Structure formats: structure tokens, C-alpha cells
Amino acid sequence: MDIIIKGYLDRFVEEFGLDGKEMDINFEKMCYYAILSNELNNLDDNDIDDISVGKNKGIDGICFSIDGKIVTNKSEIEELRVAQKNFEMSLCFIQAKTSSKFSDSEIGNFSDTVIDFLSENPKYDLTSKAKEYHDIYLEILKLLTFLKSFNCKLYYCSTGVWNNGTSCSKTIDIKKGIIRKMEKFKNGQIEIFPIDKEKLRKLYDKANQPLNTDFLFSKKMTLATVSDVEESHIGVLPFSEFRKIIIDSDTDKLKPLFSDNVRDFLGIDEKVNDNISKTITEKQFSLFQILNNGITIIAEENKGRGDRFILSNYQIVNGCQTSNVLYLNRHIEGIDSLLIPIICLCTCPHLSAIVNYSSSDKLQYLHMVVSSA
């Protein structure tokens, strides 16, 4: 392990209060954190321990997620049947090695163990935690009809440098083909990602960066001064600018913007969301700003001037449903001209307190700001 990766690992161990003597286990956890912080909409510190499956052959960690939210037990899968909505499901496998090179045999062993896990009756022994996750997997297969998509992603991590020209690449292509032929995954991605030391550093850095965005907010008015709010604005924003707030330009995924449970998004088939979606798909864009309740953004700071907003450490505290529906319809022709009602509050010193308000207190606070205009 080189001095730079060791520095990253030392920081991770210190920030998470881990035992510095367990280097291999800590490296595994750092890989879970770096990868899944970018894969999921929200990753709790406790989730990292749930991902580990112990000393299981070929696999260090397993993670299921529904619409970007981690799943750890079968009861959560039952929500698919009860809700009868279309969900996006992802299944991630992680293998982390501190060795400074990529091993063709190790990648093959990792992939073969995953392929065995994906069978209904695995031949390899599973740890108790891996067995729990296999039971979840079998429940998902029974409810595949309720899934909009089911993705399978394998991450093999090493402290070495990845080279596409080696036999490791060919092994990955072969193993991907085998998984695809199993026909267990629906409308989804099947990928095997080699994560080398440079990629791991980039993922870790991104996981630790506060959310920032840069957009133009020209159709607005300034609201009156309110306690704990340095500046506040209300207006309408075209989707061409709003997409910069909610979508990660690198991954085309929703940013982790919602302070409440991400599954507060009720799905595109829910009545209100269905109506929002129809307004968009039927291209009744002029009605949207009249019918929609709008989006409320709280930011720690606005470094911009005039119409240019440069928000740092921001969240959406009201508008989860609207944001998700807009995201799902982001490719509709002409949607960039659609106008969205926006309230933007910059609350520098007290952002965390406001974000942690209960839903009712949050709404009361927002009503106070708007009524003070």
C-alpha cells in the first residue's frame, strides 16, 4: 500500500473511530464507503457494517438498494408487493485487496463466487450474513414483476494500477457475459468495475465533498429578512437550470439531496406523481408552474452574485416528489423550458438545525419565511 492510499486509510480510520490495527478490514470498509457513497443516495455510518459478509469465500461485501436506499432485511423487500409500484433495484458485490497489483485469478475467483451466489442453490458455503443476503435475493426474484430495473454491479478493488491491456480485462468480459446469460436481471446494468488506487481516491474525495451547484436564477424576487436566514428568494427556474441542482453531471444520477428517507418518493404511479408526470409528458409546460407546489432549497452559503447562484452544502427540504418525477422525465423533448416554482434560503450558520426539523416544523418555518415577503 503506497503512502498516499495509506494516508487516505488513516483518515478514514480516524474519522470513523476504527481500530487502526485491523488494516485489511479497515481497507474493506473504506472501499465500501467510497464506492457506495457514490452509488447510493444516502449512506449511513451504520450501513458500512451491514455491508460486510465476514470471511465469505471471494466476496467481502454485499449491498442491495431500492431507489438508491440500502436494504438489509426481507421485510423491506415485501414493500415491493404491498406498494405495487415500480422500483429500481441494484445488487452490488465488493471485493477489496490491499495488494498492489490486479490478479487475473483473484478477479476470476471473485466473479465465480458471485455467479455461484446468483444461483438459487449456491454450492459454496455462505457466512450467516451472506446467507441473509441470499434469502433477500431469492425474495427479489419472486417479485421481479414489481421492478422497473434490476442491476448487478461487481467492484474489485486493489491498491495497484489498472491496465486495460492485460488478461484481467478479458476475464471481466467473459464473467460479465456469464452473468448476463443467467437472465436474472431486468432492464438493468451488468458491470464489473476494477477500482485501482487512483479511482479509489477520486471516489473517496467525491464522497467527502459537500454538495455544490452553480446555476442562473433570473426570474426571482428577494424575500424579507428572517432570523437565521442571510438571504432568501422566491421565483421560477427553468428545468435547464434546475437539472444542475438535482442531477450529477458525471453519473446522470440524482444527487443525495433529500434530508428525509429517500423512499419518501412514492413512485411514478402514485396519484399525485402520476398527475405531475402527465403534465410533463403531455407537454403542458405552461401549467406546471401554476399547478405545482414547488421546491424549497436550503443552502449553507451562496457565493454567487446577482442572478448567478453558487450554493454550497445544500439540500432540498420540500419537493422530493416533484424532483424525482422531473428527473424521471428529464429526457422529454422541450422540458428544459418548463418553469419550476423555487424558494431558496441561505442559512449559513444554522443549516443543520433547519434540515433536522420535523416535517411539520419545517413547513411552519417555510411558511414564516414566505409570509414575511
NORGIVEN-V526855 format. One record per run of one state. SS is the DSSP state (H for helix, E for strand, L for the rest). FROM is the first residue (numbers start at 0). LEN is the number of residues. If there is no record, write none. Layout:
# NORGIVEN-V526855
ss=SS from=FROM len=LEN
ss=SS from=FROM len=LEN
This chain:
# NORGIVEN-V526855
ss=L from=0 len=2
ss=H from=2 len=14
ss=L from=16 len=6
ss=H from=22 len=17
ss=L from=39 len=7
ss=H from=46 len=5
ss=E from=51 len=5
ss=L from=56 len=2
ss=E from=58 len=8
ss=L from=66 len=2
ss=E from=68 len=3
ss=L from=71 len=2
ss=H from=73 len=10
ss=L from=83 len=3
ss=E from=86 len=11
ss=L from=97 len=6
ss=H from=103 len=14
ss=L from=117 len=10
ss=H from=127 len=15
ss=L from=142 len=1
ss=H from=143 len=3
ss=E from=146 len=12
ss=L from=158 len=8
ss=H from=166 len=15
ss=L from=181 len=8
ss=E from=189 len=6
ss=L from=195 len=1
ss=H from=196 len=12
ss=L from=208 len=3
ss=E from=211 len=5
ss=L from=216 len=3
ss=E from=219 len=3
ss=L from=222 len=3
ss=E from=225 len=1
ss=L from=226 len=2
ss=E from=228 len=1
ss=L from=229 len=1
ss=E from=230 len=8
ss=H from=238 len=8
ss=E from=246 len=1
ss=L from=247 len=6
ss=E from=253 len=1
ss=L from=254 len=3
ss=E from=257 len=1
ss=L from=258 len=3
ss=H from=261 len=3
ss=L from=264 len=6
ss=H from=270 len=11
ss=L from=281 len=3
ss=H from=284 len=7
ss=L from=291 len=3
ss=E from=294 len=8
ss=L from=302 len=5
ss=E from=307 len=11
ss=L from=318 len=1
ss=H from=319 len=9
ss=L from=328 len=6
ss=H from=334 len=3
ss=L from=337 len=1
ss=E from=338 len=8
ss=L from=346 len=1
ss=H from=347 len=8
ss=L from=355 len=3
ss=H from=358 len=13
ss=L from=371 len=2
